[in-house]
């Protein structure tokens, strides 16, 4: 079941960055401005936020059968993604990206809850594998673009849509809840307030928000950073092309997610997340110094950043499953993700604006450093609370 759920998540998450991976071609084909290009990425984030918050308010992940919800939303994501093949205006494309994000909000958070029903021991590692699947899926459009270089950009859209349809079949036919189900809930919008009123939950979420400030902006703009470095004359370019560099950097997070899962179940969620954010924040600060090379050093820091920037992601959700009311775990996780992804909209929007203001991409990622700094503080504060004993690994 671990393999099936992860395989389904890999396929459906390929739609997240399907437009970002072909952004240079879309800019040329549709005459996109810098603002419109940013909106093509941010529309998915906004759609995810809208879908996640709406689902939280009505407690959808705790009322509807998880497999049914994930299947329907995977089909919707495939349809919205495939719509890029027929639209001709940026406005229509942005709307389709928004709808893709709404659909993904019905897959990713429920998948976290579904995976948790199969594991008590080793839950952190299991969720690490799941976020690793999300990471691999998010990187796949860059790989598809690198492998289909010289072929029309539509090949990436077709490939990601077919992978998402395959995921819908997996969810519909092969996946089911595990023996440790959290139980059904009734509609109670007041449960959303727990995220803000319970201090342990709030600190875990604050750590997650700092993490999210950095994560998706890095994923969204590492291609632009690499392309700018290539145009600046960096030779030899790491991994041959900016698209392949982007794939390697994002996909390397799979190893980070597994490492984070192993560490969190052994040394605790708090120390694992704080350590990962300390490393990723340092990489965000350092990578600008290597914009001109040497190429091997840029590749090394970018790879370490790719591993650490997402290696702790699953552990924030695991912490919520351990701290929240068991009847409303789905609601708590979905609301956590909704607010976190709302922050990514600001970061994704701000990074290229800072790059433009600074006259280039060299120092644009410095804007992301405050996120992990805040996250480290929050998780160390949580570690000092007695409620930290409820987390795997306790307060260690």
C-alpha positions as CSV (number, residue, x, y, z in Angstrom):
1,X,0.0,0.0,0.0
2,X,2.9,2.3,0.7
3,X,4.1,1.8,-2.9
4,X,0.6,2.2,-4.4
5,X,-0.1,5.4,-2.6
6,X,3.3,6.8,-3.5
7,X,3.0,5.8,-7.1
8,X,-0.4,7.5,-7.3
9,X,1.0,10.7,-5.8
10,X,3.9,10.7,-8.2
11,X,1.6,10.6,-11.2
12,X,-0.9,13.3,-10.2
13,X,1.7,15.7,-8.8
14,X,3.4,15.9,-12.3
15,X,0.6,18.5,-13.1
16,X,1.9,20.9,-10.4
17,X,4.9,22.3,-12.4
18,X,3.8,21.1,-15.9
19,X,3.5,24.7,-17.1
20,X,6.6,26.0,-15.1
21,X,8.8,23.4,-16.9
22,X,7.8,24.8,-20.3
23,X,7.7,28.4,-19.3
24,X,10.3,29.7,-21.8
25,X,8.2,28.1,-24.6
26,X,4.9,29.5,-23.3
27,X,6.4,33.0,-23.0
28,X,7.5,32.8,-26.6
29,X,4.3,31.2,-27.9
30,X,1.8,33.4,-26.0
31,X,3.9,36.6,-25.5
32,X,3.7,36.4,-21.7
33,X,4.8,39.3,-19.5
34,X,6.9,38.6,-16.4
35,X,3.7,39.1,-14.3
36,X,1.7,36.6,-16.4
37,X,4.5,34.0,-16.3
38,X,4.5,34.3,-12.5
39,X,0.8,33.9,-12.4
40,X,0.9,30.6,-14.3
41,X,2.9,29.2,-11.4
42,X,1.1,31.0,-8.7
43,X,-2.4,30.1,-10.0
44,X,-1.7,26.5,-9.0
45,X,-0.7,27.6,-5.5
46,X,-3.8,29.8,-5.2
47,X,-6.1,27.1,-6.4
48,X,-4.6,24.7,-3.9
49,X,-5.1,27.2,-1.1
50,X,-8.7,27.8,-2.1
51,X,-9.4,24.1,-2.4
52,X,-7.6,23.2,0.9
53,X,-9.3,26.0,2.9
54,X,-12.8,25.1,1.5
55,X,-12.2,21.4,2.3
56,X,-11.1,22.3,5.8
57,X,-14.2,24.5,6.6
58,X,-16.5,21.6,5.7
59,X,-14.2,18.9,7.1
60,X,-14.3,17.2,3.7
61,X,-11.2,14.9,4.2
62,X,-12.9,13.6,7.4
63,X,-16.3,13.0,5.9
64,X,-15.8,11.7,2.4
65,X,-14.1,8.3,1.7
66,X,-10.5,9.2,1.0
67,X,-10.2,6.9,-2.1
68,X,-13.3,8.4,-3.7
69,X,-12.2,12.0,-3.0
70,X,-8.7,11.3,-4.4
71,X,-10.0,9.6,-7.5
72,X,-12.4,12.4,-8.5
73,X,-9.8,15.1,-7.9
74,X,-7.1,13.2,-9.9
75,X,-9.5,13.1,-12.8
76,X,-10.2,16.8,-12.4
77,X,-6.5,17.6,-12.3
78,X,-5.9,15.6,-15.5
79,X,-8.7,17.4,-17.3
80,X,-7.6,20.9,-16.2
81,X,-3.9,20.2,-17.1
82,X,-4.9,18.8,-20.5
83,X,-6.9,22.0,-21.2
84,X,-3.5,23.8,-21.8
85,X,-3.5,22.0,-25.1
86,X,-6.5,23.8,-26.4
87,X,-6.5,27.3,-24.9
88,X,-4.8,30.2,-26.7
89,X,-5.0,33.1,-24.2
90,X,-2.9,33.6,-21.0
91,X,-6.1,34.3,-19.0
92,X,-7.6,31.0,-19.9
93,X,-4.4,29.2,-19.1
94,X,-4.1,30.9,-15.7
95,X,-7.7,29.8,-14.9
96,X,-6.9,26.2,-15.8
97,X,-3.8,26.3,-13.6
98,X,-6.0,27.6,-10.7
99,X,-8.4,24.7,-11.3
100,X,-5.5,22.3,-11.3
101,X,-4.5,23.5,-7.9
102,X,-8.0,23.1,-6.5
103,X,-8.1,19.5,-7.7
104,X,-4.6,18.8,-6.2
105,X,-6.0,19.9,-2.8
106,X,-8.3,16.9,-3.0
107,X,-5.3,14.5,-3.5
108,X,-2.3,15.6,-1.5
109,X,-3.8,16.3,2.0
110,X,-6.1,13.2,1.9
111,X,-3.1,11.1,0.8
112,X,-1.2,12.1,4.0
113,X,-4.2,11.0,6.1
114,X,-4.6,7.8,4.1
115,X,-0.9,6.9,4.6
116,X,-1.2,7.6,8.3
117,X,-4.0,5.0,8.6
118,X,-1.4,2.3,7.6
119,X,1.3,3.2,10.1
120,X,1.7,3.8,13.8
121,X,5.3,2.8,14.1
122,X,7.4,4.3,11.4
123,X,4.8,6.9,10.5
124,X,7.4,9.6,10.0
125,X,9.3,7.4,7.5
126,X,6.1,6.5,5.7
127,X,5.1,10.1,5.3
128,X,8.7,10.8,4.2
129,X,8.2,8.4,1.4
130,X,4.9,10.1,0.5
131,X,6.5,13.6,0.4
132,X,9.3,12.0,-1.6
133,X,6.7,10.9,-4.1
134,X,5.3,14.4,-4.2
135,X,8.8,15.7,-4.8
136,X,9.6,13.2,-7.6
137,X,6.2,14.0,-9.2
138,X,7.0,17.7,-9.0
139,X,10.3,17.2,-10.7
140,X,9.0,15.0,-13.5
141,X,7.9,17.8,-15.9
142,X,11.5,19.1,-15.9
143,X,12.7,15.6,-16.8
144,X,10.1,15.3,-19.5
145,X,11.2,18.7,-21.0
146,X,14.9,17.7,-20.9
147,X,14.1,14.4,-22.6
148,X,11.9,16.0,-25.2
149,X,14.1,19.0,-26.0
150,X,13.5,20.0,-29.6
151,X,9.9,18.6,-29.5
152,X,6.9,20.9,-29.1
153,X,6.0,21.8,-25.5
154,X,2.7,20.0,-25.8
155,X,4.6,16.7,-25.2
156,X,5.1,17.7,-21.6
157,X,1.4,18.5,-21.1
158,X,0.3,15.2,-22.7
159,X,2.8,13.2,-20.7
160,X,1.8,14.7,-17.3
161,X,-1.9,14.4,-18.1
162,X,-1.6,10.6,-18.9
163,X,0.4,10.0,-15.7
164,X,-2.4,11.7,-13.8
165,X,-5.0,9.5,-15.4
166,X,-3.0,6.5,-14.4
167,X,-2.9,7.8,-10.8
168,X,-6.7,8.1,-10.8
169,X,-7.0,4.5,-11.8
170,X,-4.6,3.5,-8.9
171,X,-6.7,5.4,-6.4
172,X,-10.0,4.0,-7.7
173,X,-9.0,0.4,-8.0
174,X,-6.1,-0.4,-5.7
175,X,-6.0,1.9,-2.7
176,X,-7.9,1.5,0.5
177,X,-7.8,2.8,4.1
178,X,-5.5,1.0,6.6
179,X,-6.3,-0.6,10.0
180,X,-5.5,2.5,12.0
181,X,-8.3,4.7,10.6
182,X,-9.0,7.9,12.5
183,X,-12.8,7.5,12.3
184,X,-15.5,9.5,10.7
185,X,-16.3,13.1,11.7
186,X,-19.4,15.3,11.4
187,X,-19.4,18.8,10.1
188,X,-17.9,21.1,12.7
189,X,-16.2,24.3,11.3
190,X,-14.9,25.2,14.8
191,X,-12.3,22.5,14.5
192,X,-10.3,24.8,12.2
193,X,-9.7,27.0,15.2
194,X,-7.5,24.4,16.9
195,X,-4.7,25.3,14.5
196,X,-4.6,28.8,16.0
197,X,-5.6,28.2,19.7
198,X,-3.6,25.1,20.7
199,X,0.0,26.2,21.3
200,X,1.8,23.0,20.3
201,X,-0.2,22.8,17.0
202,X,0.5,26.5,16.4
203,X,4.2,26.0,16.8
204,X,4.3,23.0,14.6
205,X,2.4,24.9,12.0
206,X,4.6,28.0,12.4
207,X,7.6,25.8,11.7
208,X,5.8,24.5,8.6
209,X,5.0,28.0,7.4
210,X,8.7,29.0,7.6
211,X,9.6,25.9,5.6
212,X,7.0,26.6,3.0
213,X,8.2,30.2,2.5
214,X,11.3,28.7,1.1
215,X,10.3,25.4,-0.6
216,X,8.1,26.2,-3.5
217,X,9.8,29.5,-4.4
218,X,13.0,27.6,-4.8
219,X,11.3,24.8,-6.8
220,X,9.6,27.4,-9.0
221,X,12.6,29.6,-9.8
222,X,15.6,27.2,-9.8
223,X,15.1,26.9,-13.6
224,X,15.2,30.6,-14.1
225,X,18.3,30.9,-11.8
226,X,20.1,28.2,-13.8
227,X,19.1,29.7,-17.1
228,X,20.5,33.1,-16.0
229,X,23.7,31.4,-14.9
230,X,24.0,29.7,-18.3
231,X,23.4,33.0,-20.1
232,X,26.1,34.5,-17.9
233,X,28.6,32.1,-19.3
234,X,28.9,29.4,-16.6
235,X,30.7,26.6,-18.3
236,X,30.6,23.7,-18.1
237,X,27.0,23.9,-17.0
238,X,26.0,21.4,-14.2
239,X,24.2,18.4,-15.7
240,X,24.3,19.8,-19.2
241,X,21.2,22.1,-19.2
242,X,19.1,24.3,-16.8
243,X,16.2,21.8,-17.3
244,X,18.3,18.8,-16.2
245,X,19.7,20.8,-13.3
246,X,16.2,21.7,-12.2
247,X,15.2,18.0,-12.3
248,X,18.2,16.8,-10.4
249,X,17.8,19.5,-7.7
250,X,14.1,18.9,-7.2
251,X,14.3,15.1,-7.5
252,X,17.2,15.0,-5.0
253,X,14.6,15.9,-2.4
254,X,13.4,12.3,-2.6
255,X,16.5,11.2,-0.7
256,X,16.0,14.1,1.7
257,X,12.4,13.0,2.5
258,X,13.5,9.4,3.3
259,X,16.4,10.7,5.4
260,X,14.1,13.0,7.2
261,X,11.7,10.2,7.9
262,X,14.4,7.9,9.3
263,X,15.8,10.7,11.5
264,X,12.5,11.9,12.8
265,X,11.5,8.5,14.0
266,X,14.8,8.1,15.7
267,X,15.9,11.5,17.0
268,X,12.5,13.3,17.0
269,X,10.5,15.5,14.8
270,X,11.7,18.8,16.3
271,X,15.4,18.2,15.9
272,X,15.0,16.8,12.5
273,X,13.0,19.7,11.1
274,X,15.2,22.3,12.8
275,X,18.3,20.7,11.4
276,X,17.0,20.5,7.9
277,X,15.9,24.1,7.9
278,X,19.2,25.3,9.2
279,X,21.0,23.5,6.3
280,X,18.5,24.7,3.6
281,X,18.6,28.3,4.9
282,X,22.4,28.3,4.6
283,X,22.2,27.0,1.1
284,X,19.7,29.8,0.1
285,X,22.3,32.2,1.5
286,X,25.3,30.6,-0.2
287,X,24.1,29.8,-3.7
288,X,24.3,33.3,-4.9
289,X,28.1,33.3,-4.3
290,X,28.4,30.4,-6.8
291,X,26.4,32.0,-9.6
292,X,29.6,32.4,-11.7
293,X,30.9,29.0,-10.7
294,X,32.7,26.8,-10.4
295,X,30.0,24.6,-11.8
296,X,30.7,21.6,-9.5
297,X,30.4,23.8,-6.5
298,X,27.1,25.3,-7.7
299,X,25.8,21.8,-8.4
300,X,26.9,20.6,-4.9
301,X,25.2,23.4,-3.0
302,X,22.1,23.2,-5.2
303,X,21.9,19.4,-4.6
304,X,22.3,19.8,-0.8
305,X,19.6,22.5,-1.0
306,X,17.3,20.2,-2.9
307,X,17.7,17.4,-0.3
308,X,17.3,19.6,2.8
309,X,14.6,22.1,1.5
310,X,11.9,19.3,1.4
311,X,13.5,16.7,3.7
312,X,11.5,17.9,6.7
313,X,8.2,18.5,4.9
314,X,6.5,15.3,5.9
315,X,7.4,15.7,9.5
316,X,5.3,18.8,10.0
317,X,2.3,16.8,8.8
318,X,3.2,13.8,10.9
319,X,3.4,16.2,13.9
320,X,-0.1,17.4,13.3
321,X,-1.5,13.8,13.1
322,X,0.1,13.3,16.6
323,X,-1.0,16.6,18.2
324,X,-4.5,17.2,16.7
325,X,-7.8,15.7,17.8
326,X,-7.9,12.3,16.1
327,X,-11.4,12.8,14.7
328,X,-10.3,15.8,12.7
329,X,-6.8,14.9,11.6
330,X,-7.7,15.4,8.0
331,X,-9.1,18.9,8.7
332,X,-6.0,19.9,10.7
333,X,-3.6,18.7,8.0
334,X,-5.5,20.2,5.2
335,X,-5.7,23.6,6.9
336,X,-2.0,23.5,7.7
337,X,-1.3,22.9,4.0
338,X,-3.8,25.6,2.9
339,X,-2.2,28.3,4.9
340,X,1.3,27.1,4.1
341,X,0.6,27.2,0.4
342,X,-0.9,30.7,0.7
343,X,2.5,31.9,1.9
344,X,4.2,30.3,-1.1
345,X,2.2,32.6,-3.3
346,X,3.9,35.6,-1.8
347,X,7.3,34.1,-2.0
348,X,6.9,32.9,-5.6
349,X,5.7,36.4,-6.5
350,X,8.4,38.2,-4.7
351,X,11.5,36.3,-5.8
352,X,11.4,37.4,-9.5
353,X,10.5,40.9,-8.5
354,X,13.6,41.0,-6.3
355,X,15.7,39.6,-9.1
356,X,14.4,42.3,-11.4
357,X,15.1,45.0,-8.8
358,X,18.7,43.7,-8.3
359,X,19.3,43.4,-12.0
360,X,19.8,39.7,-12.0
361,X,19.1,36.3,-10.3
362,X,22.4,36.1,-8.3
363,X,21.0,37.2,-5.0
364,X,17.3,36.7,-5.5
365,X,17.1,33.6,-3.2
366,X,18.3,35.6,-0.2
367,X,14.7,36.6,0.2
368,X,13.9,33.0,1.3
369,X,16.3,32.9,4.2
370,X,13.9,34.3,6.9
371,X,11.5,31.4,6.4
372,X,13.8,28.7,7.7
373,X,15.1,30.9,10.5
374,X,11.6,31.4,11.8
375,X,10.9,27.6,11.4
376,X,14.0,26.6,13.4
377,X,12.9,28.9,16.2
378,X,9.4,27.5,16.3
379,X,10.4,23.8,16.3
380,X,12.9,24.4,19.1
381,X,10.2,26.1,21.1
382,X,7.9,23.2,20.5
383,X,10.6,20.8,21.6
384,X,10.6,22.5,25.0
385,X,6.9,21.9,25.6
386,X,5.6,18.9,27.5
387,X,3.3,18.1,24.6
388,X,6.4,17.3,22.5
389,X,6.4,13.9,24.3
390,X,3.4,13.0,22.0
391,X,5.6,13.2,18.9
392,X,7.6,10.3,17.6
393,X,11.0,10.5,19.3
394,X,9.5,12.7,22.0
395,X,11.3,15.9,22.8
396,X,14.7,14.7,21.6
